[in-house]
Structure formats: C-alpha cells, structure tokens
Amino acid sequence: MSAAVRLVFVIHDHQPVGNFDEVIEQAYRDAYRPFLDLLERHPAIRVAIHTSGPLAEWLDAHHPEYLDRLAGLAAEKQVEIVGGAFYEPVLAMLPARDRIAQIGGYSAWLERRLGTKVAGMWVAERVWDPGMARDIAAAGIEWTILDDTHFKAAGLTDDVLDRHWLTEGDGATIAVFPVSERLRYVIPFAAPEATIDHLRWMAARRPGALAVFGDDGEKFGVWPETHRTCFEEGWLDRFFTLLEDNADWIEMALPSEVVRGAPPAGTVWLPECSYREMTEWVLPPDAQLACIEARKAAEHDPRLATAVRFLRGGTWRNFRMRYPEANEMYARMMAVSTRLDRLRQSAAHEPAALAAAERALHRGQCNCAYWHGAFGGIYLPHLRNAVYRELITADVEADRAEGRSGPRIEATAADFDFDGRQEVRLTNDGIDCWIAPSRGGIVYELDLRDQRHNLLATLDRRPEAYHAQVLAGPGAARSIVDASQAATFKHAGLERMVRYDATRRKSLVDHFWDVEIEADAVVAGTAAERGDFAAGAYDASIRRNPGRIQVLLSRTGNVWGIPLTMAKAVTLEAGSRTLEIAYKLEGLPRGFRQHLAVEFNLAGLPAGAEGRLFRDASGASLGDLGTRLDLDAVHGIGLVDGWLGIDARFAFSPASDGGMPGVWTFPIQSVSQSEGGFELVHQSVVVMPHWVVTPDATGTWRTTLRLSLGAEGAPRSDGAVALTARV
C-alpha cells in the first residue's frame, strides 16, 4: 500500500573555512555526534546529510570515526550522502569554471572517502540563479533542494509544492525539491506533534504528497538552547519515535529514491532568489524594515494575502554593494581565479603547485565572510582573514607554478573591483599593495605574502536594521520580526557603543581637522572634516625605475574652502618590506595652519591579547593593541603580533617645518548580531600620525614616513637604510 505522505529530511552541516577548532569541536559534541548517535538507535529513520567540505576535512583530520560511521549508514541505505560545492561558496558568485570544479571535486572526494555515489547537492544558502542549472548538471548532479520561496516567486501555489519539479538551463535539466518554510520553523522549535499534524494535513489534502524539510544541522544542538531541547529534554528522540510509530502512513524517503521512483510535477524556471530572510538581509536598513513591514501587513490584508509570495527583497549579489569589503574580497577572488584560468591554459606550469593554488582559491570562496544576516558573517574578522589567507596562498602557489622566485617589483593599473574606475596594484616578492586613486587615494588592501595576511581586511561601521534594538537597550529591545522576542546582549553597554564611520577604515585616508581638535572627538567620530581629500578622487601615475616603482597620487581640492594641491607618493623596491610614503602640499597661502591627520588601519591584530602590543621607537611596550594612545613628537611606533609573526613599524622624519607628528591610536569596534545575540567585535587598530601644517615661504609643506613590515623575531629583510620618496 502506498504511503499517505512521503517525508524527505535533509540536514546541512557546515563550518566555515577559518573557524576555530574549539568552536567546531563543540559543535561536533553538541550536534553532529549526538544526531548520528540517535540515527543509529532509530534505524527506520532515513535522512539525507550534507556535510560541507571544510567540515568534512576537519572531521577527517580530528574525528575520522564519524565519517566512518556516516559511510556505514550510507551503505545501509539509511543515509544518503549529499554533495555540493566543496568549500561552500554561493554558486551565484562564481564563474562557471569554478562552480563545476568545486562541485565535481567534492563529489569525487565524498565518493572516495565514504564509498558511496553522490547524486544530489546542497546549494549554499539556497541562493539560486537560473544560469546555474547547466553548470550543476555538467558537474554530474541530478537533483538539489531549494526553498518553497523560489517556487512561489515563480507563481506556483502551495497545492502543487508537495512534489518535486524539474528546472532547465541551456538544455540541461535537474530535479529540484521545494523545502517547506513551515517545517523549517516548527522543527525543532514546536512540539514534535506539530510536524505530525502538518504531515497528516498534507496527506488528507493529497494522498502520496511529498513533504520536504531541509535546514542547518546546527539547529539540532548548536543554536542557543537547542542542545538542551533536542537531546537533554529528548525532543529529537521523541520526534523520531513519532515518525516510527506512524510509519504505516509516513514514509521516510531518500531524495534520489524519489527522483528515480516518481515523475516530476513538471518543469519550472525559477527566478534568482534565496530563502525569504536572505532576501531581506541584503537590503539597506530602511528598505529591509519596509520589506518586513509590507510583508506582515499584506499577510493580514485579504486584498493582498495572495500576493505575499511576490513580496521579495533583494538579490544576494548586492551584499557587495551593502558591504564594500565583500566586493573587495570578491574582486580579489576573481583576480586569482582569472590568473589561474590563464595559467591552466598554458603549457608552462608546475602541476602540483597549480593544484595547490586551485585548492586555496576554492577555500577562499567559502561564502560565510561575504555576507551578513542573523549570523556574524562578514563582521567576524577571523572569517575575513581566512578568505584572504587562502587567496594570498593561491597567488603564492601560482608564482611557484610559473617558476617565479626572487626579488621583483611590478605595478598594474586596471578596474580590479568593477566600479568603472582604475585601481593600482603595486607588488613585489613580499608585499601586495592595492591603491584606489578615485576613492581618496587610499590603500585598501595590503598583503603580507610571507604571513599570508591582509593588514587591511578591515570593516567600516555602518547602520544595520537591528541597531534600533541595540539602542533600545537590554530589556527594552524586541525583534524587528517578532516583537514578543527579547534581544540578547552578549556585552554590557552595547547601546552606548553603536558608531558609524563617515570615511573608509583603510590606510592613507587624509583628514583635515581644526587645529585645536581633541583626540576624543576623533575617536568618537564627531570631528568635523574641513577638507575634501578623505574620499576625493586623485590623479595617479606610475613611475618606474630598475628595482623601484613609485605610485604618485595628486589632487587639487580645498580645506575650509582654501584651494590647495596634495600629492602623496607610495614607493616600493624589489626585495623590500618597506613602503615609503611622502606627502607634499602646495599652493598654501601665507598664514595657513591646519591639522592634517593620515589614517592607517591595521586589521587582524586583536586587542587585549598576549603577544600583541604597541612599541615605541626604542622597542619598549606601550600597551596591548586596544590601547588608546595620544603621543607627541613621535619618531616611530610599532605594532607587534607574535602569533602572526608581524612586526609593523612606522618611522617618521621631521616635516619641512621641522615638526614631528603626534600619533593617536585607538581600536575600531563594531556592534553586530550573531546567532547568540548582539556583540562587540574588534575590527581594526587605528594608527593616526597628525601634524599642524605650516607652509614655507613658497607655500609648500612636506613630510615623509616609512611603514616597514618585517617578521617578528626575524631580521628585517630591507636592512637599516632609510630611503626617502620625494614628490
């Protein structure tokens, strides 16, 4: 006798590239292992499990017995192993070559390690683009799962979403399962009986109906309070027992069995989409709140209720518009991907090094650091650092594949970040410096190749829709989605720490402030900008000499309405780890006095941590990297990170008026949300030399500084000779 309803139950287990071992270990103990324990005690419960590549590799290294158990369950046909793109990228972000390579590579890894055929895949964050169907099919995948949101956006209604469908692209088809949003919300947050009741309703509506649940495995033990609910209080055991007790009318089916055992309902062309919450998170704060309110209002308006399914928010790609830092990572990733594609087409490369570069590229495509919603995402420095570590590694391995070694110096101008304006990449064998002339002449990426670290993996502080909850304070804050839910504050005083940045938190950001400006105003972000240089467009030229390249940036702007020209030159030599930076102001009127501050941000150097500290020019400690300093007449200051092996040293020369700069330092901390609540996150350290500019008789003022980026505990490779860049 046919079952009244079939239940496809898909679990997605994932940990991002760069996550801490202790965090993954805790997730293993709280969720992954106990879930498998329960499956083995309930052999009638059949599920499909997707383990992302980063997590699978971690498990293989730390708990290979888990993968062995998973392979055993797959051999018994209790579990179907679900594939995916190896390092959990959002496929819509990738060129076709990387999509196919990631999907096919992970299927091969899973089949080799677990001894089972992979037929289906998990689409990261269920971000769908119609052009992906062909690439997924080309990688050998037969089926995937998406949210019912996708199908409703295509015009389908609930009564036809109790079955699987086909979708097509460029003549290739794959099967697609619609995940029930209702089941995502009741499992495991409502009583187990709520799911049984829903399945009974589906069976009554259409015998043989298909119900699909697909969601994060972390909601069974990792999300707040879920370990207690699912395992200590027995929610999951009771749920599995209920499914077994009702096996006479509920059939637990594996996805591939459904695809091969029943015809699809038809073919549907799904629009670009993701799950409902994702389409909201990508919107700017005001638009996000408006979208949520419009959807809530429509649900309670009989005239609009049938149109709710068409009230979607934005497209995932626009996280790169909301967060320029996401676009910077994406652009860096694309530069590496394009380079490796060219290298792949050439005959002159070393295969093992190219393979290592491709693996690092794919790891650097892991999606979590490229966006933000209910989880920390792009706000988590260790995830951004991990992306850059892999992309820098890919470049280093590409050099090895090409046989490039030894001192060198290069400069390239191109539109690297897809904004219609040229950037400059100044690079040698140790440093990769990316400059944006049109955006304040800032340095927006600064890679240390030896340490595989981007010192400018920073994050600007900007408004978020949930900041209204933070500003309301503990006890008063309520969810923007459900006003009955109180917000969790992971740190005290967060409501007083919400700040927004008027300019980018990068380096070579040029500020003009009042002569009497106080450090407190600079730190608080209340200092009034008196010039138009911090975000203005600079002209750029490249000067090349043997073994030495200079990028010259120049802008005619104004301070307090007074016109002047600022030039700044960034010079790098082959074999050096020192950026030489020279400033010249021209056209200054007699009696001109103004405060010039040049902002440097350094990221990935945490505050309040042992072995990470400021040093003065003599090497004496000035405190940890969260210390606020207000120093006068400074000859030099250093930042040391003994863990990363970074020794960054600023050296200042007297300005043309004889003055030495003061230096302000302070941390940049953001207030963001994660699954655990609202939290304060250290993003970068500001080092800001500042001068009161006094011109000479010709209306000119100059100064020079050097930023040396040696290795802590190792000799500096650039020697002791100070080179001066003149402009």
C-alpha positions in Angstrom: 0.0 0.0 0.0 1.4 3.5 -0.9 2.2 5.8 1.9 -0.2 8.7 2.5 2.7 11.1 2.7 6.5 10.8 2.0 8.9 12.8 4.1 12.3 13.8 2.7 14.5 15.0 5.6 17.7 16.8 4.6 20.4 18.0 7.1 23.1 20.5 6.2 26.1 20.5 8.5 28.6 23.3 7.9 31.6 25.1 9.4 33.3 27.8 7.5 36.9 28.0 6.4 38.8 29.7 9.2 36.6 28.8 12.1 38.3 28.0 15.4 39.0 24.3 16.2 37.4 24.6 19.6 34.2 26.0 18.1 33.9 23.1 15.6 34.8 20.6 18.3 31.9 22.0 20.5 29.5 21.7 17.5 30.7 18.1 17.0 30.0 17.3 20.6 26.7 19.2 20.8 25.1 18.4 17.5 26.9 16.3 14.9 27.8 13.3 17.0 24.6 13.1 19.1 22.5 13.3 15.9 24.4 10.4 14.5 24.0 8.5 17.8 20.2 8.9 17.6 20.1 7.8 13.9 21.9 4.6 14.8 19.3 3.9 17.6 16.5 4.6 15.1 17.3 2.5 12.0 13.9 3.3 10.4 14.7 7.0 10.3 16.1 7.7 6.9 17.7 11.1 6.2 20.0 12.8 3.6 23.0 14.5 5.1 25.2 17.2 3.5 28.5 17.8 5.3 30.3 20.8 3.8 33.8 20.3 2.6 35.5 22.4 5.2 33.7 20.5 8.0 34.3 17.1 6.3 38.0 17.8 6.0 38.1 18.8 9.7 36.2 15.7 10.7 38.6 13.5 8.6 41.5 15.1 10.5 40.0 15.2 14.0 37.2 12.6 14.1 37.6 10.1 11.2 35.4 7.7 13.1 32.5 10.0 12.5 33.0 9.8 8.7 33.4 6.0 9.0 30.0 5.8 10.8 28.5 8.0 8.2 29.8 5.7 5.5 28.3 2.8 7.3 24.9 4.4 7.4 25.1 5.2 3.8 26.0 1.6 2.9 22.8 0.5 4.8 20.7 3.0 2.8 19.7 4.8 6.0 21.5 7.9 4.9 22.0 9.5 1.5 25.2 11.5 1.2 24.5 14.9 -0.3 27.2 16.6 -2.3 27.7 20.3 -3.0 30.4 22.8 -4.0 33.5 21.7 -2.0 34.1 24.8 0.1 30.5 26.0 0.4 30.6 29.0 -1.9 27.5 30.8 -3.0 27.5 29.5 -6.6 26.0 32.7 -8.0 29.2 34.4 -7.0 31.5 32.1 -9.1 32.4 31.9 -12.7 31.2 28.6 -14.3 34.7 27.1 -14.3 34.9 27.3 -10.5 31.3 26.1 -10.0 31.9 23.0 -12.0 35.3 22.3 -10.4 34.1 22.8 -6.8 31.0 20.5 -7.3 32.8 17.8 -9.2 35.8 17.9 -6.9 33.7 17.4 -3.8 31.6 14.6 -5.3 34.9 12.8 -6.1 36.2 13.4 -2.5 33.0 12.1 -0.9 32.8 9.0 -3.2 36.4 8.2 -2.4 36.2 8.8 1.3 32.7 7.4 2.0 32.4 4.8 -0.7 29.0 6.0 -2.0 27.7 7.6 -5.1 26.7 11.2 -4.9 23.7 12.2 -7.0 22.4 15.4 -5.3 23.8 18.6 -3.9 23.1 21.3 -1.4 23.1 24.8 -2.8 24.8 27.1 -0.3 22.3 29.5 1.4 19.9 28.3 -1.4 21.0 31.2 -3.5 19.7 30.4 -6.9 20.4 31.9 -10.3 18.8 30.4 -13.4 22.2 30.2 -15.1 23.4 27.7 -12.6 21.3 24.7 -13.8 23.6 23.9 -16.7 26.8 24.0 -14.6 25.2 21.8 -11.9 24.2 19.3 -14.5 27.6 19.5 -16.1 29.2 18.6 -12.8 27.2 15.3 -12.7 24.4 16.3 -10.2 20.9 15.0 -10.7 19.0 16.9 -8.0 19.1 19.7 -5.5 16.8 21.4 -3.0 15.6 25.0 -2.7 13.0 26.8 -0.7 9.4 26.9 -1.5 10.0 30.7 -1.7 11.7 30.1 -5.0 8.7 28.3 -6.4 6.2 30.8 -5.1 8.2 33.6 -6.7 7.7 31.7 -10.0 3.9 31.8 -9.5 3.4 28.3 -8.1 1.0 27.8 -5.2 1.2 25.6 -2.1 -1.1 22.9 -3.5 1.5 22.0 -6.2 4.5 22.2 -4.0 4.0 18.7 -2.4 6.1 17.1 -5.2 9.4 17.6 -6.9 10.0 19.5 -10.1 12.5 19.9 -13.0 14.3 23.1 -13.9 16.2 23.7 -17.1 19.1 25.8 -18.4 20.7 25.7 -21.8 19.1 22.4 -22.5 20.3 20.7 -19.2 17.7 19.7 -16.6 18.0 18.8 -12.9 15.3 17.8 -10.4 14.5 20.4 -7.6 12.8 19.8 -4.3 10.8 22.6 -2.6 11.7 22.9 1.1 8.7 23.7 3.3 9.2 27.0 5.2 6.6 25.8 7.7 8.6 22.7 8.6 11.8 24.9 8.9 10.1 26.9 11.5 8.4 24.1 13.6 11.4 21.7 13.6 12.7 21.7 16.3 11.0 24.8 17.8 7.5 23.5 18.2 6.3 20.2 19.8 7.2 17.1 17.6 3.4 16.5 17.3 3.1 19.8 15.3 5.1 18.2 12.4 3.0 15.0 12.5 -0.2 17.1 12.4 1.1 19.0 9.4 2.0 15.8 7.6 -1.5 14.5 8.4 -3.0 17.6 6.9 -0.9 17.2 3.7 -1.9 13.5 3.4 -5.5 14.5 3.7 -5.2 17.1 1.0 -3.5 14.8 -1.5 -2.6 11.2 -0.8 1.0 10.5 -1.8 2.1 14.1 -1.1 5.8 14.9 -0.7 6.9 16.9 2.3 10.5 18.3 2.3 12.5 19.5 5.3 15.9 20.9 4.6 17.9 23.1 7.1 21.0 23.5 9.1 22.1 20.6 11.3 23.3 23.1 13.8 19.7 23.8 14.8 19.9 20.4 16.4 22.3 21.3 19.2 24.4 24.3 18.3 21.9 27.1 18.1 21.1 28.7 21.5 19.2 26.3 23.8 18.8 23.6 21.1 21.2 21.1 22.6 19.1 21.1 25.8 15.8 20.9 23.8 16.9 18.3 21.3 19.0 16.0 23.4 18.7 16.7 27.1 15.0 17.1 27.0 14.6 14.5 24.3 12.8 16.4 21.5 14.7 14.7 18.7 14.3 11.2 20.2 10.5 11.8 20.6 10.2 13.1 17.1 12.0 10.1 15.6 9.8 7.8 17.7 6.6 9.5 16.4 7.8 9.0 12.9 8.4 5.3 13.6 5.0 5.0 15.3 3.3 6.5 12.2 5.3 4.5 9.6 2.0 3.0 8.3 1.2 6.3 6.6 4.5 8.3 6.8 7.3 7.0 4.5 10.8 8.4 5.1 12.3 8.6 1.6 15.7 9.5 0.3 15.8 12.2 -2.3 17.4 10.0 -5.1 14.7 7.4 -4.5 12.0 10.0 -5.1 13.7 11.3 -8.2 14.1 7.8 -9.7 10.8 6.4 -8.5 8.2 9.1 -9.4 7.8 11.5 -12.3 8.3 15.2 -11.7 5.3 17.5 -11.5 6.6 19.5 -14.5 9.3 21.9 -15.5 9.6 25.3 -13.8 12.0 28.1 -14.4 12.9 29.5 -11.0 13.9 33.2 -10.7 17.0 34.5 -9.0 16.1 34.0 -5.3 17.1 32.7 -1.9 15.1 32.0 1.3 12.9 34.8 2.5 15.1 36.0 5.3 18.1 36.3 3.0 16.3 38.5 0.5 15.5 40.8 3.4 19.0 40.9 5.0 20.6 42.1 1.7 18.6 45.3 1.7 19.7 48.6 3.2 18.3 49.0 6.7 15.4 51.3 5.9 14.4 49.1 2.9 14.8 46.0 5.0 12.4 47.2 7.6 10.0 48.4 4.9 10.0 45.0 3.3 9.4 43.2 6.6 6.5 45.6 7.4 5.0 45.3 4.0 5.0 41.5 4.1 3.4 41.5 7.6 0.8 44.0 6.5 0.0 42.0 3.4 -0.5 38.8 5.3 -3.3 40.4 7.3 -4.9 42.2 4.4 -7.4 39.9 2.5 -6.9 42.0 -0.6 -3.1 41.4 -0.6 -2.7 38.0 1.1 -2.5 36.1 -2.2 0.3 38.4 -3.4 2.6 37.9 -0.3 4.7 35.4 -2.2 5.7 38.0 -4.7 7.0 40.4 -2.0 10.6 39.6 -2.2 13.5 41.7 -1.1 16.9 42.0 -2.9 19.4 39.8 -4.7 22.3 38.2 -2.8 24.8 39.8 -5.1 24.0 43.2 -3.6 25.7 42.3 -0.4 28.7 43.5 -2.3 27.0 46.9 -2.6 26.0 47.0 1.1 29.4 46.0 2.2 32.3 47.3 0.1 34.5 44.8 2.0 32.6 41.9 0.5 33.2 43.3 -3.0 36.9 43.7 -2.2 37.1 40.0 -1.3 35.1 39.1 -4.4 37.3 41.2 -6.6 40.5 39.7 -5.1 39.0 36.2 -5.6 38.2 37.0 -9.2 41.7 38.3 -9.8 43.1 34.9 -8.6 40.5 32.9 -10.5 41.3 34.7 -13.7 45.0 34.3 -13.2 44.7 30.5 -12.5 42.5 30.1 -15.6 45.2 31.7 -17.8 47.8 29.5 -16.1 45.7 26.4 -16.6 45.6 27.1 -20.4 49.4 27.4 -20.7 51.7 24.5 -21.0 54.4 26.1 -18.8 53.3 25.4 -15.3 54.1 23.0 -12.5 51.0 20.8 -11.9 51.3 20.2 -8.2 51.7 24.0 -7.5 48.7 24.8 -9.7 46.6 22.2 -7.9 47.6 23.7 -4.6 46.7 27.2 -5.9 43.3 25.9 -7.1 42.5 24.4 -3.7 43.4 27.6 -2.0 41.3 29.6 -4.4 38.3 27.3 -3.7 38.8 27.6 0.0 38.9 31.4 -0.4 35.4 31.2 -2.0 33.7 29.9 1.2 30.6 32.1 1.4 30.3 33.0 5.1 32.5 36.0 5.2 30.9 37.6 2.1 27.5 38.5 3.7 25.7 39.2 7.0 22.3 38.3 8.3 21.3 36.6 11.6 24.9 35.2 11.8 28.2 37.1 12.3 29.3 36.6 8.7 31.4 39.5 7.3 31.5 41.0 10.8 33.8 38.2 12.0 37.5 39.1 11.4 38.7 35.6 11.6 36.5 34.6 8.7 37.6 37.6 6.6 41.2 36.8 7.5 40.8 33.2 6.4 39.5 34.2 3.0 42.4 36.5 2.4 44.9 33.9 3.7 43.7 31.4 1.1 43.6 33.9 -1.7 47.1 35.1 -0.9 48.3 31.5 -0.7 46.7 30.9 -4.1 48.8 33.7 -5.6 52.0 32.5 -3.9 51.4 29.0 -5.3 50.6 30.4 -8.7 54.1 32.1 -8.6 55.6 28.7 -7.8 53.6 27.1 -10.6 55.1 29.7 -13.0 58.6 29.3 -11.6 58.7 32.9 -10.3 61.1 33.5 -7.4 63.5 36.1 -6.1 63.2 39.8 -5.8 60.9 41.6 -8.3 58.7 44.7 -8.5 55.6 45.3 -10.6 52.7 47.7 -10.9 49.5 47.2 -12.8 46.5 49.5 -13.3 43.1 48.1 -14.0 39.5 48.2 -12.8 40.1 45.4 -10.3 36.9 46.0 -8.2 34.4 46.5 -11.1 33.5 50.1 -10.2 34.3 51.6 -13.6 37.5 53.3 -12.3 41.1 52.1 -12.3 42.9 50.8 -9.2 46.7 50.3 -8.9 48.3 47.1 -7.7 51.9 47.6 -6.5 53.5 44.4 -5.7 56.9 42.8 -5.1 58.0 39.4 -3.7 56.9 40.3 -0.2 54.1 42.9 -0.3 51.0 43.4 -2.4 49.6 46.9 -2.1 46.3 47.8 -3.7 45.5 51.5 -4.2 42.2 53.2 -5.1 43.1 56.7 -6.6 39.4 57.5 -7.2 38.4 56.8 -3.6 40.7 59.1 -1.6 43.9 57.6 -2.9 43.5 55.1 -0.2 45.4 51.8 0.2 42.5 49.3 0.5 44.4 46.0 0.6 47.9 45.4 2.0 49.0 41.7 1.8 52.0 40.2 3.5 52.9 37.3 1.4 55.1 35.6 4.0 52.4 35.7 6.7 49.5 35.2 4.2 47.8 38.1 5.8 45.9 41.2 4.6 46.6 44.0 7.0 43.6 45.9 5.5 40.9 43.2 5.9 39.0 45.9 7.9 35.3 46.7 8.2 33.6 50.0 8.3 30.9 50.6 11.0 27.6 51.3 9.3 23.9 51.2 10.1 22.1 47.9 10.5 18.4 47.4 10.8 18.8 45.7 14.1 20.7 48.7 15.6 17.3 50.1 16.7 17.0 47.1 19.0 20.5 47.6 20.3 19.9 51.3 21.0 16.8 50.4 23.0 19.0 48.6 25.5 18.6 45.3 27.3 15.1 44.5 28.4 13.6 47.1 26.0 14.8 45.6 22.8 12.5 43.4 20.8 12.9 41.6 17.5 12.1 43.5 14.3 10.4 40.3 13.1 8.6 39.2 16.3 8.0 41.9 19.0 7.4 39.2 21.6 11.1 38.1 21.4 13.6 39.9 23.7 17.1 40.5 22.4 20.2 39.0 24.0 23.1 41.4 24.7 26.4 39.5 24.9 28.3 42.5 26.3 27.3 45.3 28.7 26.8 48.8 27.4 26.4 48.0 23.7 23.7 50.6 23.4 26.4 53.2 24.0 28.8 51.8 21.6 27.0 52.0 18.2 29.1 54.2 15.9 29.1 54.8 12.2 32.1 55.7 10.1 32.0 58.7 7.7 35.0 57.5 5.7 36.6 54.2 4.9 38.6 52.4 7.6 41.5 51.9 5.3 45.0 53.4 5.0 46.3 56.7 3.6 43.0 58.3 4.4 43.7 62.0 4.5 41.8 64.1 7.1 41.9 67.9 7.7 40.6 68.9 11.1 40.6 72.1 13.2 44.0 72.9 14.8 42.5 72.5 18.3 40.9 69.1 17.6 41.0 66.7 20.6 41.7 63.0 20.3 38.3 62.2 22.0 36.4 63.8 19.0 38.5 61.8 16.5 37.8 58.6 18.4 34.1 59.3 18.8 33.8 60.2 15.1 32.4 63.7 15.8 35.4 65.6 14.4 34.3 67.8 11.5 36.0 67.2 8.2 37.4 70.5 6.9 38.8 69.2 3.7 37.6 67.2 0.7 40.6 64.8 0.4 39.5 61.8 2.5 37.2 60.5 -0.1 38.0 62.7 -3.1 39.4 61.4 -6.5 43.1 61.6 -7.0 45.0 61.5 -10.3 47.5 58.6 -10.4 50.7 58.0 -12.3 53.3 55.2 -12.1 57.0 56.0 -12.1 59.2 53.0 -12.9 62.9 52.7 -12.2 65.0 49.5 -12.2 64.1 47.7 -9.0 61.9 50.5 -7.8 58.3 51.7 -8.6 56.5 54.8 -7.3 52.8 55.4 -7.5 52.2 59.2 -7.4 48.7 60.4 -6.4 47.7 64.0 -6.7 44.5 66.0 -6.0 43.6 69.7 -6.2 41.0 70.2 -3.5 40.2 72.6 -0.7 40.4 73.0 3.1 37.9 75.4 4.6 37.3 76.5 1.0 41.0 77.3 0.5 42.3 75.6 -2.6 45.5 73.6 -2.4 47.1 70.6 -4.1 48.1 67.5 -2.2 50.5 64.9 -3.6 51.4 61.6 -2.0 53.8 59.1 -3.3 53.9 55.4 -2.4 57.3 53.8 -3.3 58.3 50.1 -3.1 61.6 48.4 -4.0 62.2 44.8 -5.1 63.1 42.7 -2.2 61.9 45.3 0.3 59.3 45.1 3.0 59.0 48.8 3.4 56.5 51.2 1.9 58.0 54.7 1.6 55.3 57.4 1.7 55.9 61.1 1.0 53.4 63.9 1.3 53.6 67.4 -0.3 51.1 70.2 0.0 51.4 73.1 -2.5 49.6 76.4 -3.1 49.2 77.1 0.6 48.5 80.8 1.5 50.6 82.7 3.9 49.5 82.1 7.5 47.9 78.7 6.6 47.6 76.5 9.7 45.5 73.3 9.6 45.6 69.9 11.3 46.4 67.1 8.8 45.9 63.5 10.0 46.8 60.5 7.9 44.8 57.4 9.0 46.1 53.9 8.9 44.0 50.9 9.9 45.6 47.6 10.6 43.4 44.5 10.8 43.8 41.0 12.1 45.7 42.3 15.1 43.4 41.7 18.1 43.2 43.9 21.2 43.7 42.7 24.7 45.7 39.6 23.7 49.0 38.4 24.9 51.9 38.9 22.4 50.1 41.6 20.6 51.2 45.1 21.6 52.4 48.6 20.6 56.1 49.5 20.9 57.8 52.9 20.8 60.8 53.6 18.6 63.2 52.1 21.2 61.1 48.8 21.4 59.5 49.5 24.8 55.9 48.3 25.2 53.1 50.9 25.0 50.3 48.5 25.8 48.2 46.0 24.0 46.7 46.8 20.6 43.4 48.0 22.1 45.2 50.8 23.9 44.3 54.4 23.2 47.5 56.5 22.9 47.9 60.2 22.5 51.6 60.8 21.8 53.5 63.9 21.0 56.6 64.4 18.8 56.9 60.8 17.8 59.8 59.4 15.8 58.3 55.9 15.4 55.8 53.4 16.7 55.4 49.7 16.1 52.7 47.1 16.2 53.7 43.5 17.0 51.7 40.4 16.6 53.8 37.5 17.8 51.2 35.0 16.8 51.1 36.0 13.2 54.8 36.9 13.1 54.0 40.5 12.1 56.2 43.4 13.1 54.8 46.6 11.6 56.9 49.7 12.2 56.2 53.3 11.4 59.2 55.7 11.2 58.6 59.4 10.8 61.0 62.1 9.5 60.8 65.8 10.5 58.3 67.7 8.4 59.6 70.6 6.2 58.6 73.0 9.1 60.8 70.9 11.5 57.9 69.4 13.4 57.5 65.7 14.3 54.0 64.3 14.3 51.8 63.3 17.2 50.2 59.9 17.0 46.7 58.8 18.0 45.9 55.1 18.3 42.5 53.6 19.1 40.5 50.4 18.3 37.6 50.2 15.9 34.8 48.0 17.4 31.5 47.2 15.7 28.2 46.3 17.3 26.7 43.4 15.3 24.5 40.4 15.7 25.2 36.7 15.6 23.1 33.6 16.4 24.0 34.2 20.1 22.8 37.8 20.2 24.3 41.3 19.9 28.1 41.6 20.5 31.1 43.9 20.3 33.7 42.9 17.8 37.2 44.3 17.4 37.7 45.1 13.7 41.0 47.1 13.4 43.6 49.3 15.1 43.9 52.9 14.0 47.4 54.5 13.9 47.0 58.1 13.0 50.0 60.4 12.7 49.0 64.1 12.7 50.7 67.4 12.1 49.8 71.1 12.3 50.8 72.1 8.8 52.8 75.3 8.5 54.0 76.1 4.9 57.3 77.6 3.9 57.8 80.8 2.0 56.8 79.1 -1.3 53.5 77.8 0.2 54.8 74.3 0.4 54.8 71.7 3.2 56.4 68.2 3.0 56.9 65.1 5.2 57.9 61.5 4.8 57.2 58.3 6.7 58.0 54.7 6.3 55.9 51.6 7.1 58.2 48.6 7.4 56.5 45.2 7.5 59.1 42.7 8.8 58.6 39.5 10.6 58.6 39.5 14.4 61.6 37.7 15.8 63.4 37.7 12.5 65.8 40.1 10.8 64.1 42.7 8.7 64.7 42.0 5.0 65.0 45.6 4.0 68.1 46.4 6.1 68.6 49.5 8.0 68.9 52.1 5.2 66.1 54.6 5.2 65.0 55.6 1.7 63.1 58.8 1.1 60.5 59.2 -1.6 60.4 62.8 -2.9 57.4 64.4 -4.6 
